[in-house]
């Protein structure tokens, strides 16, 4: 490297300027030739054709080039050999914008033209930048193979001998992961300060713990909680994983500002808000801008009401083969993974579409054996056309089922966890539009023709609805109209539904089991394995109720419920002042109620309950922010094996109870042993001290001391000498008086 100007001797004369190496300065200040060339691409791997066939090849190539952007025949330059007889096998193409050129590289690279030719597409600026003379070593060097390094076992926590679950807790500046114990305090696994800058989040199967930082997202895991992956996205606000944890979406409200020297992000990501990443490679697959949501409503003064952004904006299919985004009121764009190419190169036009949801599990429809995924969507009333709910199959884009609806104010889509049902909660207005009512349109996806059952015995507006996980029962909460000028929210009603008994594996019609009126509940939280549900009041200043319900109570059924597939029982009730969230552990054995400082400033912390509502502990924690149970991956045992476990559940329970008793006994035994050891150490010290005192008195010719004196000396040396007060009673004067 040439010396700096400060290192040069000003008195030294340089006759030959070539003796000074200015290569570093020349490279720093040279004109960037690639500027203005970012609309050009280079296509290699083309067939070499004679001059007479050149125009035909260019026209054939244009069919593919125009799928990525706008170009024309004059903008395709295909060099010929020196004789002008044969093409050289490559071409230069100019697009209208750099973004179109970048899209062409992304979508056309490695595209086969025929059986013998596959084209390679690169930016002209990249070839200029990386292929410049001197930057490519002409001498072949064999690649160095890094030595094998064994990676950490990312699912190590599943091997816990006691089958315990973990949870992460964020309080103050500290983030800690803990083992949950039924009777003991949580056992700390790791605790770090400033582990995140905003919040933490588990991946769907619990493999990674996600932390959010100013510069991007980091994933942590393994027994040592080391950093496994990181994704550079400055200003990131939100994160969403695909169901199989292979992909992750990051979003920032601020558009990205990327320069050409960024080692991870390219100029293609500049100005974008969303990035979809490949978790294994840590590289971005594709980026997008935030769409402006159209205003579909207005306030009393006629001003448009700004809509809230939907999250997640990109929604994943159950098998993570597709991710889709809706352009509200216009279309749904479905992208195929991992290439992130638009399915069939065109968005699905659905006029007026308001919302859509993928089915959460691979669908099993009657007599349908071909691969498919389903999503449900709804559109409002447009002119004389009614509102509509539809089911569409992907990748065929076949509309499986539609249903027309009238007088619709709003609709919400609720899939059952195994994709057996999808419930459309429809809010309908009267003709005068002064009152609202709700009915449920339940699509039976597994049955032939996808029949629809209507539950219309609902008087008030439904404010919450939740299916039973892995089951066919549901709970809903309704609320009446709020009196004008009232600051107190209206009373709510909780309704429990289940199917009637039917022959075979069929599911009967849905019937109301019970309605509980005059409640304040607004939240429904099912156990991950179904059967048990907590109906709670969260984010309220007046009420903090928690009701624990069992849908399969092992007691006698009421006569009116004989034909129903449930036996409902209220197991317990509780309350937690300032409760903001309810969190079930993945086993369904425990449930935590949390009071986060983010939403409530007083008495922050959490309560831990059993599934039946028994309070195990209350933990007040200053600056408590989050408690999240670590998810578990899908079970590996079959349904038949699960049935066998349920059949022998009492035997397994007996073994677990014996293990719990042994654990408590061992804990008590450990305490007793520790105290006994302390006593023995103290007695040994006392014996040594007395022997030293006796020996010392003999050296001075003094007589031996008594046991009482020994005890007093020991107490003085321990710093625990006692002051004994002697009380003497003395009669100073005594008189006797006889009362008449």
ZALOLUM-984225 format. One record per residue (C-alpha): residue number from 1; residue in one letter; x, y, z. Coordinates in steps of 0.5 Angstrom, whole numbers, plus 500, padded with zeros to 3 digits. Example, Ala and Ser with C-alpha at 12.3 -4.5 7.8 and 13.67 -1.06 7.14 Angstrom:
<semars>
SEMAR pos code   x   y   z
SEMAR   1    A 525 491 516
SEMAR   2    S 527 498 514
</semars>
This chain:
<semars>
SEMAR pos code   x   y   z
SEMAR   1    X 500 500 500
SEMAR   2    X 503 507 498
SEMAR   3    X 505 511 504
SEMAR   4    X 500 517 507
SEMAR   5    X 501 524 505
SEMAR   6    X 503 525 513
SEMAR   7    X 509 520 512
SEMAR   8    X 512 523 505
SEMAR   9    X 518 527 507
SEMAR  10    X 517 534 504
SEMAR  11    X 524 535 502
SEMAR  12    X 525 528 498
SEMAR  13    X 524 529 490
SEMAR  14    X 521 524 486
SEMAR  15    X 524 524 479
SEMAR  16    X 520 518 477
SEMAR  17    X 512 519 479
SEMAR  18    X 511 511 477
SEMAR  19    X 515 509 483
SEMAR  20    X 510 511 488
SEMAR  21    X 504 507 488
SEMAR  22    X 497 510 487
SEMAR  23    X 493 504 487
SEMAR  24    X 489 505 493
SEMAR  25    X 487 512 491
SEMAR  26    X 486 511 484
SEMAR  27    X 481 505 486
SEMAR  28    X 478 510 492
SEMAR  29    X 477 516 487
SEMAR  30    X 476 513 480
SEMAR  31    X 469 514 476
SEMAR  32    X 464 509 478
SEMAR  33    X 463 506 471
SEMAR  34    X 457 502 473
SEMAR  35    X 453 508 475
SEMAR  36    X 447 509 469
SEMAR  37    X 448 501 467
SEMAR  38    X 444 499 473
SEMAR  39    X 438 498 468
SEMAR  40    X 442 493 464
SEMAR  41    X 442 485 464
SEMAR  42    X 447 480 461
SEMAR  43    X 444 473 459
SEMAR  44    X 449 468 458
SEMAR  45    X 448 460 456
SEMAR  46    X 444 462 449
SEMAR  47    X 444 458 443
SEMAR  48    X 449 460 438
SEMAR  49    X 445 461 432
SEMAR  50    X 447 463 425
SEMAR  51    X 445 471 423
SEMAR  52    X 439 469 419
SEMAR  53    X 436 466 425
SEMAR  54    X 438 471 430
SEMAR  55    X 432 475 430
SEMAR  56    X 427 469 431
SEMAR  57    X 432 468 437
SEMAR  58    X 431 475 440
SEMAR  59    X 423 475 439
SEMAR  60    X 423 468 443
SEMAR  61    X 427 471 448
SEMAR  62    X 423 477 449
SEMAR  63    X 417 473 451
SEMAR  64    X 421 471 457
SEMAR  65    X 424 478 458
SEMAR  66    X 417 482 458
SEMAR  67    X 415 477 464
SEMAR  68    X 419 481 469
SEMAR  69    X 419 488 466
SEMAR  70    X 418 493 460
SEMAR  71    X 423 492 454
SEMAR  72    X 423 491 446
SEMAR  73    X 427 488 441
SEMAR  74    X 431 494 440
SEMAR  75    X 434 494 447
SEMAR  76    X 436 487 446
SEMAR  77    X 444 487 443
SEMAR  78    X 446 480 441
SEMAR  79    X 454 480 439
SEMAR  80    X 456 476 433
SEMAR  81    X 463 473 432
SEMAR  82    X 468 476 428
SEMAR  83    X 466 474 421
SEMAR  84    X 458 476 423
SEMAR  85    X 456 469 421
SEMAR  86    X 454 466 428
SEMAR  87    X 452 469 435
SEMAR  88    X 456 469 441
SEMAR  89    X 451 465 446
SEMAR  90    X 450 471 450
SEMAR  91    X 446 478 450
SEMAR  92    X 445 485 453
SEMAR  93    X 438 487 455
SEMAR  94    X 436 494 457
SEMAR  95    X 430 495 462
SEMAR  96    X 426 501 463
SEMAR  97    X 428 501 471
SEMAR  98    X 433 498 475
SEMAR  99    X 428 495 479
SEMAR 100    X 425 491 473
SEMAR 101    X 432 489 471
SEMAR 102    X 433 486 478
SEMAR 103    X 427 483 478
SEMAR 104    X 429 479 471
SEMAR 105    X 435 477 475
SEMAR 106    X 431 474 480
SEMAR 107    X 426 471 476
SEMAR 108    X 429 469 470
SEMAR 109    X 436 466 472
SEMAR 110    X 437 459 471
SEMAR 111    X 431 458 467
SEMAR 112    X 431 453 461
SEMAR 113    X 430 455 454
SEMAR 114    X 430 448 452
SEMAR 115    X 433 441 453
SEMAR 116    X 440 443 452
SEMAR 117    X 440 451 454
SEMAR 118    X 439 454 461
SEMAR 119    X 440 461 461
SEMAR 120    X 444 465 466
SEMAR 121    X 442 472 468
SEMAR 122    X 446 477 471
SEMAR 123    X 446 485 472
SEMAR 124    X 451 488 468
SEMAR 125    X 454 492 474
SEMAR 126    X 455 486 478
SEMAR 127    X 460 483 472
SEMAR 128    X 463 490 471
SEMAR 129    X 464 490 479
SEMAR 130    X 466 483 480
SEMAR 131    X 469 481 473
SEMAR 132    X 474 487 473
SEMAR 133    X 481 485 471
SEMAR 134    X 485 483 477
SEMAR 135    X 479 481 481
SEMAR 136    X 479 474 479
SEMAR 137    X 484 469 480
SEMAR 138    X 486 465 474
SEMAR 139    X 489 460 477
SEMAR 140    X 485 454 480
SEMAR 141    X 485 453 487
SEMAR 142    X 481 447 491
SEMAR 143    X 476 450 496
SEMAR 144    X 478 449 503
SEMAR 145    X 473 444 507
SEMAR 146    X 472 447 514
SEMAR 147    X 473 442 519
SEMAR 148    X 466 438 522
SEMAR 149    X 464 442 528
SEMAR 150    X 458 439 531
SEMAR 151    X 452 443 532
SEMAR 152    X 448 444 539
SEMAR 153    X 442 440 539
SEMAR 154    X 436 445 538
SEMAR 155    X 431 441 542
SEMAR 156    X 435 439 548
SEMAR 157    X 429 441 553
SEMAR 158    X 425 436 550
SEMAR 159    X 429 430 554
SEMAR 160    X 427 433 561
SEMAR 161    X 426 427 565
SEMAR 162    X 421 430 569
SEMAR 163    X 417 432 562
SEMAR 164    X 417 439 565
SEMAR 165    X 416 445 560
SEMAR 166    X 420 452 560
SEMAR 167    X 418 459 559
SEMAR 168    X 421 466 558
SEMAR 169    X 420 472 562
SEMAR 170    X 422 479 561
SEMAR 171    X 422 484 566
SEMAR 172    X 426 490 567
SEMAR 173    X 432 489 563
SEMAR 174    X 433 482 564
SEMAR 175    X 430 476 560
SEMAR 176    X 430 469 563
SEMAR 177    X 428 462 561
SEMAR 178    X 426 458 567
SEMAR 179    X 423 451 568
SEMAR 180    X 417 450 571
SEMAR 181    X 415 446 577
SEMAR 182    X 409 445 580
SEMAR 183    X 410 446 587
SEMAR 184    X 417 449 587
SEMAR 185    X 420 456 585
SEMAR 186    X 421 456 577
SEMAR 187    X 428 453 576
SEMAR 188    X 433 458 572
SEMAR 189    X 436 456 566
SEMAR 190    X 439 462 563
SEMAR 191    X 438 470 565
SEMAR 192    X 441 475 561
SEMAR 193    X 441 483 561
SEMAR 194    X 439 487 555
SEMAR 195    X 438 481 551
SEMAR 196    X 433 484 547
SEMAR 197    X 431 492 546
SEMAR 198    X 423 491 545
SEMAR 199    X 420 484 546
SEMAR 200    X 422 477 545
SEMAR 201    X 418 471 541
SEMAR 202    X 418 464 541
SEMAR 203    X 418 460 534
SEMAR 204    X 412 456 533
SEMAR 205    X 416 449 535
SEMAR 206    X 420 452 540
SEMAR 207    X 426 451 537
SEMAR 208    X 429 459 537
SEMAR 209    X 428 465 542
SEMAR 210    X 427 471 538
SEMAR 211    X 430 478 540
SEMAR 212    X 429 484 537
SEMAR 213    X 434 490 536
SEMAR 214    X 435 496 532
SEMAR 215    X 439 493 527
SEMAR 216    X 435 487 526
SEMAR 217    X 433 480 529
SEMAR 218    X 437 474 532
SEMAR 219    X 435 467 534
SEMAR 220    X 438 464 540
SEMAR 221    X 438 456 542
SEMAR 222    X 441 450 544
SEMAR 223    X 443 448 551
SEMAR 224    X 448 454 551
SEMAR 225    X 443 459 549
SEMAR 226    X 448 461 543
SEMAR 227    X 446 465 537
SEMAR 228    X 444 461 532
SEMAR 229    X 442 466 526
SEMAR 230    X 441 473 525
SEMAR 231    X 437 477 520
SEMAR 232    X 439 485 518
SEMAR 233    X 433 489 518
SEMAR 234    X 435 496 521
SEMAR 235    X 429 499 525
SEMAR 236    X 425 492 525
SEMAR 237    X 418 492 529
SEMAR 238    X 415 485 528
SEMAR 239    X 417 478 526
SEMAR 240    X 413 472 524
SEMAR 241    X 415 465 522
SEMAR 242    X 412 460 518
SEMAR 243    X 409 454 521
SEMAR 244    X 415 449 520
SEMAR 245    X 420 455 522
SEMAR 246    X 424 455 515
SEMAR 247    X 422 462 513
SEMAR 248    X 421 468 517
SEMAR 249    X 418 475 515
SEMAR 250    X 420 482 518
SEMAR 251    X 417 488 518
SEMAR 252    X 419 496 519
SEMAR 253    X 415 502 519
SEMAR 254    X 421 505 516
SEMAR 255    X 423 504 509
SEMAR 256    X 430 501 508
SEMAR 257    X 436 505 506
SEMAR 258    X 441 500 503
SEMAR 259    X 447 502 500
SEMAR 260    X 451 498 495
SEMAR 261    X 456 496 500
SEMAR 262    X 451 492 505
SEMAR 263    X 454 485 505
SEMAR 264    X 447 482 506
SEMAR 265    X 442 487 503
SEMAR 266    X 442 489 496
SEMAR 267    X 439 495 492
SEMAR 268    X 433 491 491
SEMAR 269    X 431 491 498
SEMAR 270    X 432 499 498
SEMAR 271    X 425 503 500
SEMAR 272    X 422 496 502
SEMAR 273    X 418 495 509
SEMAR 274    X 418 487 509
SEMAR 275    X 423 482 508
SEMAR 276    X 422 474 507
SEMAR 277    X 428 470 510
SEMAR 278    X 430 463 509
SEMAR 279    X 432 461 516
SEMAR 280    X 437 456 514
SEMAR 281    X 442 460 510
SEMAR 282    X 440 467 513
SEMAR 283    X 439 470 506
SEMAR 284    X 433 474 504
SEMAR 285    X 428 471 499
SEMAR 286    X 424 477 497
SEMAR 287    X 422 484 499
SEMAR 288    X 416 488 499
SEMAR 289    X 413 495 501
SEMAR 290    X 407 496 505
SEMAR 291    X 401 497 501
SEMAR 292    X 397 503 503
SEMAR 293    X 390 501 505
SEMAR 294    X 384 504 502
SEMAR 295    X 379 507 506
SEMAR 296    X 372 504 506
SEMAR 297    X 369 508 511
SEMAR 298    X 368 515 514
SEMAR 299    X 367 518 520
SEMAR 300    X 361 523 522
SEMAR 301    X 364 529 518
SEMAR 302    X 365 525 512
SEMAR 303    X 372 524 513
SEMAR 304    X 375 517 511
SEMAR 305    X 377 513 517
SEMAR 306    X 385 510 516
SEMAR 307    X 385 503 517
SEMAR 308    X 390 499 521
SEMAR 309    X 395 495 518
SEMAR 310    X 393 487 519
SEMAR 311    X 399 483 522
SEMAR 312    X 401 478 519
SEMAR 313    X 400 481 512
SEMAR 314    X 404 475 509
SEMAR 315    X 400 469 511
SEMAR 316    X 403 462 511
SEMAR 317    X 399 456 508
SEMAR 318    X 399 450 513
SEMAR 319    X 405 446 510
SEMAR 320    X 409 453 508
SEMAR 321    X 409 452 501
SEMAR 322    X 405 458 500
SEMAR 323    X 405 465 503
SEMAR 324    X 400 470 501
SEMAR 325    X 398 477 501
SEMAR 326    X 392 481 500
SEMAR 327    X 391 487 497
SEMAR 328    X 385 489 500
SEMAR 329    X 379 490 495
SEMAR 330    X 382 488 489
SEMAR 331    X 386 481 490
SEMAR 332    X 390 476 493
SEMAR 333    X 397 474 491
SEMAR 334    X 400 467 492
SEMAR 335    X 407 466 492
SEMAR 336    X 411 459 492
SEMAR 337    X 417 458 497
SEMAR 338    X 422 457 496
SEMAR 339    X 423 461 490
SEMAR 340    X 418 466 492
SEMAR 341    X 415 467 485
SEMAR 342    X 408 469 484
SEMAR 343    X 403 463 483
SEMAR 344    X 402 462 475
SEMAR 345    X 405 469 475
SEMAR 346    X 399 473 476
SEMAR 347    X 395 475 483
SEMAR 348    X 388 472 484
SEMAR 349    X 383 478 482
SEMAR 350    X 377 478 488
SEMAR 351    X 373 484 487
SEMAR 352    X 372 487 494
SEMAR 353    X 376 482 498
SEMAR 354    X 376 484 505
SEMAR 355    X 380 478 509
SEMAR 356    X 382 471 508
SEMAR 357    X 385 466 512
SEMAR 358    X 389 459 510
SEMAR 359    X 387 453 513
SEMAR 360    X 391 451 519
SEMAR 361    X 392 444 517
SEMAR 362    X 392 440 511
SEMAR 363    X 385 439 509
SEMAR 364    X 382 432 508
SEMAR 365    X 376 433 503
SEMAR 366    X 371 428 501
SEMAR 367    X 374 424 495
SEMAR 368    X 379 429 494
SEMAR 369    X 386 425 494
SEMAR 370    X 390 430 490
SEMAR 371    X 395 435 494
SEMAR 372    X 391 442 495
SEMAR 373    X 391 448 500
SEMAR 374    X 385 452 502
SEMAR 375    X 384 459 504
SEMAR 376    X 377 462 506
SEMAR 377    X 375 469 504
SEMAR 378    X 370 474 504
SEMAR 379    X 367 480 500
SEMAR 380    X 362 485 502
SEMAR 381    X 356 487 498
SEMAR 382    X 358 491 492
SEMAR 383    X 352 495 489
SEMAR 384    X 347 490 487
SEMAR 385    X 351 484 489
SEMAR 386    X 351 480 495
SEMAR 387    X 356 479 500
SEMAR 388    X 360 473 499
SEMAR 389    X 364 468 503
SEMAR 390    X 368 463 499
SEMAR 391    X 373 457 499
SEMAR 392    X 379 457 494
SEMAR 393    X 383 451 493
SEMAR 394    X 391 452 491
SEMAR 395    X 395 451 487
SEMAR 396    X 389 450 482
SEMAR 397    X 385 456 484
SEMAR 398    X 379 452 484
SEMAR 399    X 373 455 488
SEMAR 400    X 370 450 492
SEMAR 401    X 364 453 495
SEMAR 402    X 361 460 496
SEMAR 403    X 355 462 500
SEMAR 404    X 352 469 499
SEMAR 405    X 350 473 505
SEMAR 406    X 346 479 505
SEMAR 407    X 345 486 510
SEMAR 408    X 353 484 512
SEMAR 409    X 356 489 516
SEMAR 410    X 362 485 518
SEMAR 411    X 365 478 518
SEMAR 412    X 370 474 521
SEMAR 413    X 373 468 519
SEMAR 414    X 375 462 524
SEMAR 415    X 378 456 522
SEMAR 416    X 378 450 527
SEMAR 417    X 385 447 528
SEMAR 418    X 384 441 524
SEMAR 419    X 381 444 518
SEMAR 420    X 375 440 519
SEMAR 421    X 370 447 520
SEMAR 422    X 371 454 518
SEMAR 423    X 366 459 522
SEMAR 424    X 364 465 519
SEMAR 425    X 362 470 524
SEMAR 426    X 357 475 520
SEMAR 427    X 355 481 523
SEMAR 428    X 348 483 520
SEMAR 429    X 345 490 520
SEMAR 430    X 337 491 520
SEMAR 431    X 334 495 514
SEMAR 432    X 334 501 518
SEMAR 433    X 342 500 520
SEMAR 434    X 340 502 527
SEMAR 435    X 341 495 530
SEMAR 436    X 346 489 529
SEMAR 437    X 345 481 530
SEMAR 438    X 350 476 529
SEMAR 439    X 349 469 526
SEMAR 440    X 355 463 525
SEMAR 441    X 356 460 518
SEMAR 442    X 359 454 519
SEMAR 443    X 362 450 513
SEMAR 444    X 363 443 514
SEMAR 445    X 370 442 510
SEMAR 446    X 370 434 510
SEMAR 447    X 363 433 508
SEMAR 448    X 361 432 501
SEMAR 449    X 359 438 498
SEMAR 450    X 362 442 504
SEMAR 451    X 355 444 507
SEMAR 452    X 354 450 511
SEMAR 453    X 350 450 518
SEMAR 454    X 347 456 520
SEMAR 455    X 347 458 528
SEMAR 456    X 342 464 528
SEMAR 457    X 340 463 535
SEMAR 458    X 344 469 537
SEMAR 459    X 341 475 540
SEMAR 460    X 347 480 541
SEMAR 461    X 353 482 537
SEMAR 462    X 359 476 538
SEMAR 463    X 365 480 541
SEMAR 464    X 369 473 541
SEMAR 465    X 369 466 538
SEMAR 466    X 374 460 539
SEMAR 467    X 374 453 537
SEMAR 468    X 376 448 541
SEMAR 469    X 383 445 539
SEMAR 470    X 383 438 536
SEMAR 471    X 375 438 537
SEMAR 472    X 369 440 535
SEMAR 473    X 366 445 540
SEMAR 474    X 366 452 541
SEMAR 475    X 365 458 546
SEMAR 476    X 363 465 544
SEMAR 477    X 361 471 548
SEMAR 478    X 356 476 546
SEMAR 479    X 355 483 548
SEMAR 480    X 349 488 548
SEMAR 481    X 349 495 545
SEMAR 482    X 352 500 550
SEMAR 483    X 347 505 552
SEMAR 484    X 349 512 550
SEMAR 485    X 353 516 554
SEMAR 486    X 355 510 559
SEMAR 487    X 362 510 561
SEMAR 488    X 361 502 563
SEMAR 489    X 361 497 558
SEMAR 490    X 355 493 558
SEMAR 491    X 354 486 561
SEMAR 492    X 356 480 557
SEMAR 493    X 354 473 556
SEMAR 494    X 358 467 555
SEMAR 495    X 355 461 551
SEMAR 496    X 358 454 550
SEMAR 497    X 356 450 544
SEMAR 498    X 357 442 542
SEMAR 499    X 355 438 537
SEMAR 500    X 349 433 538
SEMAR 501    X 351 425 538
SEMAR 502    X 351 422 531
SEMAR 503    X 352 415 528
SEMAR 504    X 359 413 526
SEMAR 505    X 364 418 526
SEMAR 506    X 359 424 523
SEMAR 507    X 359 430 527
SEMAR 508    X 351 432 529
SEMAR 509    X 348 439 529
SEMAR 510    X 351 444 533
SEMAR 511    X 347 446 539
SEMAR 512    X 347 450 545
SEMAR 513    X 349 447 552
SEMAR 514    X 349 453 556
SEMAR 515    X 349 461 557
SEMAR 516    X 351 464 563
SEMAR 517    X 349 471 563
SEMAR 518    X 351 478 567
SEMAR 519    X 358 477 566
SEMAR 520    X 364 481 564
SEMAR 521    X 368 476 561
SEMAR 522    X 371 478 554
SEMAR 523    X 377 473 553
SEMAR 524    X 377 465 551
SEMAR 525    X 383 461 552
SEMAR 526    X 382 454 550
SEMAR 527    X 387 449 553
SEMAR 528    X 392 447 547
SEMAR 529    X 389 440 548
SEMAR 530    X 382 442 548
SEMAR 531    X 377 440 553
SEMAR 532    X 379 445 558
SEMAR 533    X 377 453 557
SEMAR 534    X 379 459 561
SEMAR 535    X 373 465 560
SEMAR 536    X 376 471 563
SEMAR 537    X 376 479 563
SEMAR 538    X 382 482 561
SEMAR 539    X 384 489 560
SEMAR 540    X 379 492 564
SEMAR 541    X 379 497 570
SEMAR 542    X 372 494 573
SEMAR 543    X 373 486 573
SEMAR 544    X 378 481 573
SEMAR 545    X 375 474 573
SEMAR 546    X 377 468 571
SEMAR 547    X 373 462 570
SEMAR 548    X 375 455 569
SEMAR 549    X 371 450 565
SEMAR 550    X 371 443 563
SEMAR 551    X 367 440 557
SEMAR 552    X 368 433 559
SEMAR 553    X 366 433 567
SEMAR 554    X 366 426 569
SEMAR 555    X 360 426 573
SEMAR 556    X 352 425 571
SEMAR 557    X 349 429 565
SEMAR 558    X 343 433 566
SEMAR 559    X 337 429 562
SEMAR 560    X 337 435 557
SEMAR 561    X 344 434 555
SEMAR 562    X 344 426 554
SEMAR 563    X 344 427 546
SEMAR 564    X 350 432 547
SEMAR 565    X 357 430 546
SEMAR 566    X 359 434 552
SEMAR 567    X 358 435 560
SEMAR 568    X 360 442 562
SEMAR 569    X 362 444 569
SEMAR 570    X 365 450 572
SEMAR 571    X 371 447 576
SEMAR 572    X 373 454 579
SEMAR 573    X 373 461 579
SEMAR 574    X 379 466 580
SEMAR 575    X 381 473 580
SEMAR 576    X 387 477 578
SEMAR 577    X 388 484 579
SEMAR 578    X 390 488 572
SEMAR 579    X 390 481 568
SEMAR 580    X 392 483 561
SEMAR 581    X 394 476 558
SEMAR 582    X 392 469 559
SEMAR 583    X 398 464 557
SEMAR 584    X 397 456 557
SEMAR 585    X 403 451 557
SEMAR 586    X 403 447 551
SEMAR 587    X 402 440 555
SEMAR 588    X 395 444 558
SEMAR 589    X 397 442 565
SEMAR 590    X 398 449 567
SEMAR 591    X 395 456 565
SEMAR 592    X 398 463 567
SEMAR 593    X 395 470 568
SEMAR 594    X 399 476 567
SEMAR 595    X 399 483 569
SEMAR 596    X 404 486 564
SEMAR 597    X 407 493 565
SEMAR 598    X 406 495 558
SEMAR 599    X 398 495 559
SEMAR 600    X 397 496 566
SEMAR 601    X 402 500 571
SEMAR 602    X 400 497 578
SEMAR 603    X 401 490 581
SEMAR 604    X 405 487 575
SEMAR 605    X 407 480 575
SEMAR 606    X 403 473 574
SEMAR 607    X 399 468 577
SEMAR 608    X 400 460 576
SEMAR 609    X 394 455 576
SEMAR 610    X 393 448 574
SEMAR 611    X 388 447 569
SEMAR 612    X 382 446 574
SEMAR 613    X 384 453 577
SEMAR 614    X 388 451 583
SEMAR 615    X 392 457 585
SEMAR 616    X 399 454 585
SEMAR 617    X 403 461 586
SEMAR 618    X 403 469 586
SEMAR 619    X 409 472 583
SEMAR 620    X 409 480 584
SEMAR 621    X 415 482 579
SEMAR 622    X 417 489 578
SEMAR 623    X 417 492 571
SEMAR 624    X 414 485 569
SEMAR 625    X 413 485 561
SEMAR 626    X 412 478 558
SEMAR 627    X 411 471 560
SEMAR 628    X 411 466 554
SEMAR 629    X 411 458 555
SEMAR 630    X 416 455 550
SEMAR 631    X 412 451 544
SEMAR 632    X 413 444 543
SEMAR 633    X 413 441 536
SEMAR 634    X 408 436 534
SEMAR 635    X 407 429 537
SEMAR 636    X 411 423 534
SEMAR 637    X 406 418 537
SEMAR 638    X 400 416 533
SEMAR 639    X 393 417 534
SEMAR 640    X 392 409 536
SEMAR 641    X 398 410 541
SEMAR 642    X 395 416 544
SEMAR 643    X 388 412 545
SEMAR 644    X 392 407 549
SEMAR 645    X 395 412 553
SEMAR 646    X 388 415 555
SEMAR 647    X 386 408 556
SEMAR 648    X 391 407 561
SEMAR 649    X 392 414 564
SEMAR 650    X 390 412 571
SEMAR 651    X 396 407 571
SEMAR 652    X 401 412 568
SEMAR 653    X 398 417 573
SEMAR 654    X 399 413 579
SEMAR 655    X 407 412 577
SEMAR 656    X 407 420 576
SEMAR 657    X 404 421 583
SEMAR 658    X 409 416 586
SEMAR 659    X 415 420 583
SEMAR 660    X 412 426 586
SEMAR 661    X 412 423 593
SEMAR 662    X 419 421 592
SEMAR 663    X 421 427 589
SEMAR 664    X 418 431 595
SEMAR 665    X 421 426 600
SEMAR 666    X 428 426 597
SEMAR 667    X 427 434 598
SEMAR 668    X 425 433 605
SEMAR 669    X 431 428 606
SEMAR 670    X 436 433 603
SEMAR 671    X 434 439 608
SEMAR 672    X 434 434 614
SEMAR 673    X 441 432 612
SEMAR 674    X 444 439 611
SEMAR 675    X 441 441 618
SEMAR 676    X 445 434 621
SEMAR 677    X 451 436 617
SEMAR 678    X 451 443 620
SEMAR 679    X 450 440 627
SEMAR 680    X 455 435 627
SEMAR 681    X 460 441 624
SEMAR 682    X 458 445 630
SEMAR 683    X 459 440 635
SEMAR 684    X 466 438 633
SEMAR 685    X 468 445 633
SEMAR 686    X 466 446 640
SEMAR 687    X 469 440 642
SEMAR 688    X 476 442 639
SEMAR 689    X 475 449 642
SEMAR 690    X 474 446 649
SEMAR 691    X 480 442 648
SEMAR 692    X 484 448 646
SEMAR 693    X 482 452 652
SEMAR 694    X 483 446 657
SEMAR 695    X 490 445 654
SEMAR 696    X 491 453 655
SEMAR 697    X 489 453 662
SEMAR 698    X 494 447 664
SEMAR 699    X 500 451 661
SEMAR 700    X 499 457 665
SEMAR 701    X 498 452 671
SEMAR 702    X 490 453 672
SEMAR 703    X 485 448 674
SEMAR 704    X 480 445 669
SEMAR 705    X 474 449 668
SEMAR 706    X 467 446 669
SEMAR 707    X 462 445 664
SEMAR 708    X 458 451 666
SEMAR 709    X 464 455 665
SEMAR 710    X 466 452 658
SEMAR 711    X 459 453 656
SEMAR 712    X 459 461 658
SEMAR 713    X 466 461 654
SEMAR 714    X 464 458 648
SEMAR 715    X 458 463 648
SEMAR 716    X 462 469 649
SEMAR 717    X 467 466 643
SEMAR 718    X 461 465 638
SEMAR 719    X 459 473 640
SEMAR 720    X 452 470 643
SEMAR 721    X 454 471 650
SEMAR 722    X 447 472 654
SEMAR 723    X 445 477 660
SEMAR 724    X 441 474 665
SEMAR 725    X 437 479 670
SEMAR 726    X 436 476 677
SEMAR 727    X 429 479 680
SEMAR 728    X 429 480 687
SEMAR 729    X 422 482 691
SEMAR 730    X 423 486 697
SEMAR 731    X 417 488 702
SEMAR 732    X 418 495 704
SEMAR 733    X 411 497 708
SEMAR 734    X 405 492 710
SEMAR 735    X 399 495 713
SEMAR 736    X 392 492 714
SEMAR 737    X 385 495 714
SEMAR 738    X 378 492 716
SEMAR 739    X 372 494 712
SEMAR 740    X 366 495 715
</semars>
